[in-house]
């Protein structure tokens, strides 16, 4: 059952350009958190900005009862969040939404991330790794500094990871979509999990289809309630659909077959 | 002056009769913010709420507006959901039974394109057990037809309220639009039509522009503004209507604290509704109920009666 917690911030520090890592002690949320779910964070106790910010779970430490968020400062809400100091509290709701479908037995998974969208794949990698699956990751980053954040994490987890950077400073020079085309063996997987910019997720979905691999994507949409009440985060997964899904409740993770 | 009629430790009576809608406490959840009652159940049980006003319901199913449907604005937000709902029959079959079984005080918000639509929807709702009242959405700014157009013309308001009243014995509570020059004229029209109470205010019509894309943020271009930004407008309108119209008022618009709710009582609301504030704090309705209790105890009052309209005493 999702909880509302005043989490104690242990660290909130820049790890790249406009990129922050925040660890919060929130045992009720940590206990239940599934990869791909999100938390709804109030950036400040003021009324402006007003709404909570949906942020994906970057990592969870069950011993400490903590969750870690990786977020990019893109507006006033995340800017305020970046100013929270350790030992301060943040108001968090969660875990919310439908996360990634985990695998049975021992299977091969490919994790494909774009930019800060790689964040939820880290926690997914940890859980899949603990369950004994074979994992590879491919991710694109804007800069070597951003790529290094994920390189370190995947390395800690012992996951074979293929970086792509636009300037070629780490790994493949270009986008992660280019990287996949360049390394077709990565498609030898039972399942592909993807999170990143819209265009990139479209291309990765096409890549998965071409290679007859099932997969899931994690979508993003502006949200108000986060629990399926306000119907604000509606979108059509397929232009032919005659119903809008609610990203907060029906997702944020969706099967590639629905796209 | 403090009064000490209330015995120490005795809980004040918070129940309210709003034109026949009996509420266990004076806090309602505004339509469209609380879904069908159970979306927020991990944080607040719907049966603890004074009245749950469910999502706007129409005769036929509606798909709703294309995204983006919401946009944050200074101390508020715009929404243009477009009355997405499964239609009245599906509401009755899929959502009402659970609400009824849980003992939730249910108010059904209904909307339509024509007077006939409102009347037919009200007739269906009026036959159901477990509905405490009907809120008439004559003020939705986000649909092409109906909604707002009904709420801005006094003759239309009177006609639609009267048509609905002939179809049901349930209390009928029109939700007034703030997008008018003379709110008192609209309130009087609702009274003439036979309204049992008034709900006010709905959202204020607004818009926002994405300067990078050079186009409106919302898929519907216009949306309804809610949140703390609109509270002064809501208070002013309720103050005006309270002086001129005898109907009880369900007041709301930007309530996000107990103090906000108290302001609404003092300008003349008999009960309050919470909406956007819930998105910020899911515990808000319960906190307000407790906050009101605390205020009454502190002031030595047994109930809300003396607060309602208190700001009108000079």
Contacts between the chains, C-beta under 8 A, distances in Angstrom:
chain1	res1	chain2	res2	distance
A	1	B	42	5.0
A	2	B	42	4.8
A	2	B	43	7.9
A	3	B	42	7.5
A	4	B	43	5.8
A	4	B	282	6.0
A	4	B	283	6.7
A	42	B	280	6.8
A	47	B	75	4.7
A	47	B	227	7.4
A	47	B	228	4.6
A	47	B	256	6.6
A	47	B	280	7.7
A	48	B	74	5.3
A	48	B	75	4.4
A	48	B	228	8.0
A	49	B	72	6.1
A	50	B	72	6.2
A	50	B	75	5.9
A	50	B	76	6.3
A	50	B	77	6.4
A	50	B	227	5.5
A	50	B	228	7.1
A	50	B	276	7.5
A	50	B	280	6.1
A	51	B	72	5.2
A	51	B	77	6.3
A	51	B	279	6.1
A	51	B	280	6.7
A	52	B	279	7.0
A	52	B	280	6.8
A	91	B	281	8.0
A	93	B	43	7.7
A	93	B	282	6.6
A	221	B	67	6.9
A	221	B	68	7.8
A	222	B	68	5.9
A	222	B	70	5.6
A	222	B	71	6.9
A	222	B	72	7.6
A	223	B	70	7.6
A	224	B	70	5.3
A	224	B	77	6.3
A	224	B	79	7.4
A	224	B	276	7.6
A	224	B	279	4.6
A	225	B	33	7.3
A	225	B	39	7.3
A	225	B	40	7.8
A	225	B	278	7.4
A	225	B	279	4.9
A	226	B	279	7.7
A	227	B	35	7.9
A	227	B	39	4.9
A	227	B	40	5.9
A	227	B	42	7.8
A	227	B	282	7.9
A	228	B	35	6.3
A	228	B	39	5.0
A	229	B	33	6.3
A	229	B	34	5.7
A	229	B	35	3.8
A	229	B	39	3.9
A	229	B	40	6.1
A	230	B	32	6.8
A	230	B	33	6.0
A	230	B	35	7.7
A	230	B	70	7.3
A	230	B	79	7.1
A	230	B	81	7.3
A	230	B	279	6.7
A	231	B	32	7.7
A	231	B	35	8.0
A	231	B	55	7.6
A	231	B	64	6.6
A	231	B	69	7.1
A	231	B	81	4.9
A	231	B	84	5.2
A	232	B	69	5.0
A	232	B	70	3.7
A	232	B	79	6.1
A	232	B	81	6.8
A	233	B	67	7.8
A	233	B	69	7.6
A	233	B	70	7.5
A	234	B	64	6.3
A	234	B	67	5.4
A	234	B	69	5.6
A	234	B	81	7.7
A	234	B	84	7.0
A	235	B	67	5.2
A	242	B	63	6.6
A	243	B	63	6.9
A	244	B	63	6.9
A	244	B	64	6.1
A	244	B	67	7.5
A	244	B	84	6.8
A	249	B	39	7.8
